[in-house]
Amino acid sequence: MRDLNEVRRDITEIDRQIVDLFLKRMSCSEEVSDYKMATGGAVYVPSRETELLSTLLAKVPEEYRLEYTALLKTTMRISRKHQYERMLANEPERLQLPIKERIQAPSTVCYQGLPGSYQHYVSSKLFPNAAQSYLPTWEDVFQSVSEGRTDIGVVPVENSTAGTVNEVYDLLEKYGLSISHSYIAKIRHCLCACPGATLDTVRDVHSHPQALRQCHNYIKAHGFSDHNESNTAVAAELVQQANDPTKAAICSEAAAELYGLTILERGVNDGTFNQTRFIAVTRELSAKPEDTRVSLILTLPHICGSLSSALAVFGDYGVNMTEIHSRPLPDMPWNYCFYVDFDGNLLHQDTRALVYQMIQELPAVRVLGSFPVISEEDT
């Protein structure tokens, strides 16, 4: 057995040789990109990469083939990244995104539910000078914006306790709207009932399903029966109209005040850290220098390794991916699209190169938005 230090010296020497070979390979990839810019060829040619892999694997012992495959695929992917960056820097028109002027001061904004809801609160925070209107469902919000009856809609997409709001993500895809703003609000649920009610009289609790999930342990501990409503403020209005001491709503303090309810207990959500992220949706894709987040929908081929390969690209560009979740494709059973958020800005060259690579290499990519993320910690 050789001394460990001797083995490490050999590894270091091998790595030095790999550096030299890597630089030679990247220089060749630049020549390839120049040729393809001149001739209009595609950067990603799967048949060429498959042929190269098959040829080289013939020289690799069986026990190392998976490892070498991973190494070569990574090398080829990084080479393509360099080519995309080089080509886009020389020909920025290669990436055609329909970026329009952002609506900074909308005249009309809509949200789902009733006044006093968390959506109303965020809508007023983001657009304090706009005329606010409320609609019965999230789909009504999307329809109103899509048809031009409202400039902007405000909807929730994710809660730190209850997770993603899948219906909203599906509506983003269905109506083709874009994201222009994101706002993270602190959620402080209250148990509220009609005047004269107490914790001992309450039997039934009403609220939106997300709010009920966020207060699951509290509801269970008190033995309450939970009932779904379309919105926390709708629940507050229902309890007000029922005027029944056995009924209570889980809603905001603002909703309790608006609907004349008594707050029986504050902070009934299960975790002390409870936040919901809301987005503003518009008809046009926009980008501003102050944007910090980009959102995409990716459709991947249904083959081994397609997701890991796509996600590796984000690491290649050194960007932080902040969210990913899947949704089923309606017309393709057991196939999925992926919603991905990452730190970036569509006006920045590195972000544009990443998006360009995704568009060139995946079956379908839709850019949902470039937007700032505002947190109540910052306000």
C-alpha positions as CSV (number, residue, x, y, z in Angstrom):
1,M,0.0,0.0,0.0
2,R,1.3,3.4,-1.0
3,D,1.7,6.3,1.4
4,L,-1.4,8.6,1.4
5,N,0.6,11.7,0.8
6,E,2.2,10.1,-2.3
7,V,-1.2,9.2,-3.6
8,R,-2.4,12.8,-3.0
9,R,0.5,14.2,-4.9
10,D,-0.4,12.0,-7.9
11,I,-4.1,13.2,-7.7
12,T,-2.9,16.8,-7.6
13,E,-0.8,16.3,-10.7
14,I,-3.7,14.6,-12.5
15,D,-6.0,17.5,-11.5
16,R,-3.4,20.0,-12.9
17,Q,-3.5,18.1,-16.2
18,I,-7.3,18.2,-16.1
19,V,-7.2,22.0,-15.7
20,D,-5.1,22.3,-18.8
21,L,-7.3,20.0,-20.8
22,F,-10.4,21.8,-19.5
23,L,-9.1,25.1,-20.7
24,K,-8.3,23.6,-24.1
25,R,-11.8,22.2,-24.3
26,M,-13.4,25.5,-23.4
27,S,-11.3,27.2,-26.1
28,C,-12.6,24.7,-28.6
29,S,-16.2,25.4,-27.4
30,E,-15.7,29.0,-28.2
31,E,-14.7,28.1,-31.7
32,V,-17.8,26.0,-32.0
33,S,-20.0,28.9,-30.8
34,D,-18.4,31.2,-33.4
35,Y,-19.0,28.7,-36.1
36,K,-22.7,28.2,-35.1
37,M,-23.2,32.0,-34.9
38,A,-22.0,32.2,-38.5
39,T,-24.0,29.2,-39.7
40,G,-27.1,29.3,-37.5
41,G,-26.5,25.9,-36.0
42,A,-28.0,24.8,-32.6
43,V,-25.8,24.6,-29.6
44,Y,-27.5,21.6,-28.2
45,V,-27.3,18.6,-30.5
46,P,-28.4,15.5,-28.5
47,S,-27.4,13.0,-31.2
48,R,-23.8,14.4,-31.2
49,E,-23.6,14.1,-27.4
50,T,-25.0,10.6,-27.4
51,E,-22.5,9.6,-30.1
52,L,-19.6,11.0,-28.2
53,L,-20.7,9.4,-24.9
54,S,-21.1,6.0,-26.6
55,T,-17.7,6.2,-28.3
56,L,-15.8,7.2,-25.1
57,L,-17.7,4.7,-22.8
58,A,-16.3,1.9,-24.9
59,K,-12.9,2.7,-23.3
60,V,-14.2,2.8,-19.7
61,P,-14.4,-0.3,-17.5
62,E,-17.9,-1.3,-16.6
63,E,-17.6,-0.3,-12.9
64,Y,-16.7,3.3,-13.8
65,R,-19.2,3.9,-16.6
66,L,-21.9,5.6,-14.5
67,E,-19.3,7.9,-12.9
68,Y,-17.7,8.7,-16.3
69,T,-21.1,9.4,-17.8
70,A,-21.9,11.9,-15.1
71,L,-18.4,13.6,-15.6
72,L,-18.8,13.8,-19.3
73,K,-22.4,15.1,-19.2
74,T,-21.4,17.8,-16.8
75,T,-18.4,18.8,-19.0
76,M,-20.7,19.0,-22.0
77,R,-23.3,21.0,-20.2
78,I,-20.8,23.5,-18.9
79,S,-19.4,23.8,-22.5
80,R,-22.9,24.6,-23.8
81,K,-23.4,27.2,-21.0
82,H,-20.3,29.0,-22.1
83,Q,-21.4,28.9,-25.7
84,Y,-24.9,30.3,-24.9
85,E,-23.3,33.1,-22.8
86,R,-20.9,34.0,-25.6
87,M,-23.6,33.9,-28.3
88,L,-26.1,35.9,-26.4
89,A,-23.4,38.5,-25.5
90,N,-22.7,39.0,-29.2
91,E,-26.3,38.6,-30.4
92,P,-28.7,39.7,-27.6
93,E,-31.6,39.5,-30.0
94,R,-31.4,35.7,-29.8
95,L,-33.5,35.9,-26.6
96,Q,-36.9,37.4,-27.6
97,L,-39.0,38.1,-24.5
98,P,-42.1,40.3,-24.7
99,I,-41.0,42.6,-21.9
100,K,-43.3,45.6,-21.6
101,E,-43.5,48.7,-19.4
102,R,-44.5,47.8,-15.8
103,I,-47.7,49.3,-14.4
104,Q,-46.3,51.3,-11.5
105,A,-49.6,53.0,-10.5
106,P,-52.5,50.8,-11.5
107,S,-56.0,52.4,-11.5
108,T,-57.8,49.2,-10.5
109,V,-56.8,46.2,-8.4
110,C,-58.9,43.1,-7.5
111,Y,-58.5,40.3,-5.0
112,Q,-60.6,37.3,-3.9
113,G,-62.8,37.4,-0.9
114,L,-64.1,40.5,1.0
115,P,-62.7,43.6,2.6
116,G,-60.8,42.7,5.7
117,S,-59.1,39.7,4.2
118,Y,-55.4,39.2,4.1
119,Q,-55.5,39.6,0.3
120,H,-57.2,43.0,0.7
121,Y,-54.5,44.0,3.2
122,V,-51.7,43.1,0.8
123,S,-53.4,44.6,-2.2
124,S,-53.8,47.9,-0.3
125,K,-50.1,47.7,0.8
126,L,-48.8,47.2,-2.7
127,F,-51.2,49.6,-4.5
128,P,-52.5,52.1,-1.9
129,N,-53.8,54.6,-4.5
130,A,-55.7,52.1,-6.7
131,A,-59.4,51.4,-6.6
132,Q,-59.8,48.1,-4.8
133,S,-62.5,45.5,-5.8
134,Y,-63.2,42.1,-4.5
135,L,-64.4,38.9,-6.4
136,P,-65.8,35.6,-5.2
137,T,-63.0,33.3,-6.5
138,W,-59.3,33.3,-7.5
139,E,-60.4,32.3,-11.1
140,D,-62.6,35.4,-11.1
141,V,-59.5,37.5,-10.3
142,F,-57.6,35.9,-13.2
143,Q,-60.5,36.4,-15.6
144,S,-60.9,40.0,-14.6
145,V,-57.2,40.8,-15.3
146,S,-57.1,38.6,-18.4
147,E,-60.1,40.3,-19.9
148,G,-58.8,43.8,-19.1
149,R,-61.5,44.7,-16.6
150,T,-58.9,45.2,-13.9
151,D,-55.2,46.2,-14.2
152,I,-53.8,43.9,-11.5
153,G,-54.9,41.0,-9.3
154,V,-53.5,40.0,-6.0
155,V,-53.5,36.4,-4.9
156,P,-51.7,34.1,-2.4
157,V,-49.2,31.5,-3.7
158,E,-47.5,30.0,-0.6
159,N,-47.7,29.8,3.1
160,S,-44.8,29.0,5.4
161,T,-46.9,26.4,7.3
162,A,-49.5,25.1,4.8
163,G,-47.4,25.1,1.7
164,T,-48.3,26.1,-1.9
165,V,-51.7,27.2,-3.2
166,N,-51.8,24.9,-6.1
167,E,-55.0,26.3,-7.6
168,V,-53.3,29.7,-8.1
169,Y,-50.3,28.2,-9.9
170,D,-52.7,26.2,-12.2
171,L,-54.5,29.5,-13.0
172,L,-51.2,31.2,-13.8
173,E,-50.7,28.6,-16.5
174,K,-54.3,28.5,-17.6
175,Y,-54.7,32.3,-18.2
176,G,-51.1,33.1,-19.3
177,L,-50.7,36.0,-16.8
178,S,-47.4,37.3,-15.5
179,I,-46.1,38.2,-12.1
180,S,-45.0,41.8,-11.4
181,H,-44.7,41.9,-7.6
182,S,-44.3,39.6,-4.6
183,Y,-45.2,40.5,-1.0
184,I,-44.5,38.4,2.1
185,A,-47.0,39.2,4.8
186,K,-46.9,38.1,8.4
187,I,-50.1,36.2,9.2
188,R,-51.6,36.6,12.7
189,H,-54.8,34.6,12.9
190,C,-57.4,35.4,15.5
191,L,-60.3,33.4,16.8
192,C,-63.3,35.8,16.5
193,A,-67.0,35.4,17.4
194,C,-70.1,37.5,17.9
195,P,-70.4,39.7,21.0
196,G,-71.2,37.6,24.1
197,A,-69.5,34.5,22.8
198,T,-66.7,32.9,24.8
199,L,-64.2,30.1,24.2
200,D,-66.5,27.8,26.1
201,T,-69.5,28.5,23.8
202,V,-67.7,28.0,20.5
203,R,-68.2,24.6,18.7
204,D,-67.7,25.4,15.0
205,V,-64.9,27.3,13.4
206,H,-65.1,28.7,9.9
207,S,-62.3,29.9,7.7
208,H,-60.4,29.4,4.4
209,P,-58.9,25.8,4.1
210,Q,-55.4,27.2,4.2
211,A,-56.1,29.2,7.4
212,L,-57.7,26.1,9.0
213,R,-54.5,24.1,8.2
214,Q,-52.4,26.8,9.7
215,C,-54.4,26.5,12.9
216,H,-54.9,22.7,12.9
217,N,-53.3,22.0,16.3
218,Y,-55.2,24.8,18.0
219,I,-58.5,23.6,16.5
220,K,-57.8,20.0,17.5
221,A,-56.8,21.0,21.0
222,H,-60.1,22.8,21.6
223,G,-62.2,20.1,20.0
224,F,-63.7,22.5,17.4
225,S,-65.3,21.3,14.2
226,D,-63.8,23.1,11.2
227,H,-65.7,24.4,8.2
228,N,-64.3,25.6,4.9
229,E,-65.2,29.0,3.5
230,S,-63.9,30.8,0.4
231,N,-62.0,33.4,2.4
232,T,-61.1,34.4,6.0
233,A,-63.2,37.6,5.7
234,V,-66.1,35.7,4.2
235,A,-65.9,33.5,7.3
236,A,-66.0,36.7,9.5
237,E,-69.0,38.0,7.7
238,L,-70.8,34.6,8.0
239,V,-70.2,34.5,11.8
240,Q,-71.5,38.1,12.1
241,Q,-74.7,37.3,10.2
242,A,-75.3,34.1,12.1
243,N,-74.9,35.9,15.5
244,D,-74.5,32.5,17.0
245,P,-72.2,32.1,20.0
246,T,-71.3,28.5,18.9
247,K,-69.7,29.8,15.7
248,A,-66.4,31.5,15.3
249,A,-64.1,32.6,12.5
250,I,-60.4,32.4,12.1
251,C,-59.5,35.7,10.4
252,S,-57.4,38.8,10.8
253,E,-57.8,41.4,13.5
254,A,-58.8,43.9,10.8
255,A,-61.6,41.6,9.7
256,A,-62.9,41.2,13.2
257,E,-63.0,44.9,13.6
258,L,-64.7,45.5,10.3
259,Y,-67.4,42.9,10.9
260,G,-68.0,43.8,14.6
261,L,-66.7,40.5,16.1
262,T,-65.1,39.9,19.4
263,I,-61.5,38.6,19.4
264,L,-61.5,35.6,21.7
265,E,-57.9,34.8,21.2
266,R,-55.0,36.2,19.2
267,G,-52.1,34.3,17.5
268,V,-54.0,31.0,17.1
269,N,-51.9,29.8,14.2
270,D,-49.8,26.7,15.1
271,G,-46.4,28.3,14.5
272,T,-45.2,31.7,15.8
273,F,-43.5,32.1,12.4
274,N,-46.4,32.2,9.9
275,Q,-46.0,34.1,6.6
276,T,-47.8,34.0,3.3
277,R,-46.4,35.1,0.0
278,F,-48.7,37.0,-2.3
279,I,-48.2,37.9,-5.9
280,A,-49.6,40.6,-8.2
281,V,-50.6,39.3,-11.7
282,T,-50.8,41.3,-14.8
283,R,-51.4,40.8,-18.5
284,E,-47.8,41.8,-19.6
285,L,-44.4,40.5,-18.7
286,S,-42.2,43.3,-17.3
287,A,-38.8,43.8,-15.7
288,K,-37.3,46.6,-13.7
289,P,-33.7,47.2,-12.4
290,E,-34.9,46.6,-8.8
291,D,-36.2,43.1,-9.5
292,T,-34.7,40.3,-7.4
293,R,-36.6,37.2,-8.4
294,V,-37.5,35.4,-11.6
295,S,-40.2,32.7,-12.0
296,L,-40.4,30.1,-14.8
297,I,-42.6,27.1,-15.8
298,L,-40.5,24.2,-17.1
299,T,-41.8,21.2,-19.0
300,L,-39.3,18.4,-19.0
301,P,-39.0,15.3,-21.2
302,H,-40.2,12.2,-19.4
303,I,-36.8,10.5,-19.3
304,C,-34.3,9.5,-16.6
305,G,-32.3,12.4,-15.2
306,S,-34.2,15.2,-17.0
307,L,-35.0,17.0,-13.8
308,S,-31.6,16.8,-12.2
309,S,-30.0,17.9,-15.5
310,A,-32.3,21.0,-15.7
311,L,-31.7,21.9,-12.0
312,A,-27.9,21.5,-12.5
313,V,-28.0,24.4,-15.0
314,F,-29.0,26.8,-12.1
315,G,-26.0,25.7,-10.2
316,D,-23.8,26.2,-13.3
317,Y,-24.8,29.9,-13.3
318,G,-24.3,30.2,-9.6
319,V,-27.9,31.3,-8.9
320,N,-29.9,30.5,-5.8
321,M,-33.1,28.6,-6.6
322,T,-35.7,29.7,-4.0
323,E,-38.6,27.4,-4.9
324,I,-39.6,24.4,-7.0
325,H,-42.7,22.4,-7.1
326,S,-44.5,20.2,-9.7
327,R,-48.0,20.3,-11.1
328,P,-49.5,17.6,-13.4
329,L,-50.0,18.2,-17.1
330,P,-53.7,18.0,-17.7
331,D,-53.5,16.3,-21.1
332,M,-50.5,14.0,-20.3
333,P,-51.1,11.6,-17.4
334,W,-48.1,11.1,-15.0
335,N,-46.2,14.0,-16.7
336,Y,-45.5,17.2,-14.9
337,C,-44.4,20.8,-15.3
338,F,-42.2,22.5,-12.7
339,Y,-42.6,26.0,-11.3
340,V,-39.2,27.3,-10.4
341,D,-38.3,30.6,-8.7
342,F,-34.7,31.8,-8.5
343,D,-32.7,34.9,-7.6
344,G,-32.3,37.0,-10.7
345,N,-33.4,39.8,-13.0
346,L,-34.5,39.5,-16.6
347,L,-32.5,42.6,-17.4
348,H,-29.3,41.0,-16.2
349,Q,-27.1,39.2,-18.7
350,D,-26.5,36.0,-16.6
351,T,-30.2,35.6,-16.0
352,R,-31.0,36.0,-19.7
353,A,-28.3,33.5,-20.6
354,L,-29.8,30.9,-18.2
355,V,-33.3,31.5,-19.5
356,Y,-32.0,31.3,-23.1
357,Q,-30.3,27.9,-22.4
358,M,-33.5,26.6,-20.8
359,I,-35.6,27.7,-23.8
360,Q,-33.2,26.1,-26.2
361,E,-32.9,22.8,-24.4
362,L,-36.3,22.0,-22.9
363,P,-39.6,21.1,-24.6
364,A,-41.4,24.1,-23.2
365,V,-40.4,27.1,-21.0
366,R,-42.6,30.0,-19.9
367,V,-41.2,33.0,-18.2
368,L,-43.8,34.0,-15.5
369,G,-42.1,37.1,-14.3
370,S,-39.3,39.2,-13.0
371,F,-40.2,41.0,-9.9
372,P,-39.2,42.5,-6.5
373,V,-39.9,40.6,-3.3
374,I,-41.1,42.8,-0.5
375,S,-41.2,41.5,3.0
376,E,-42.9,43.0,6.0
377,E,-39.6,42.6,7.8
378,D,-38.4,45.3,5.4
379,T,-41.3,47.7,5.8
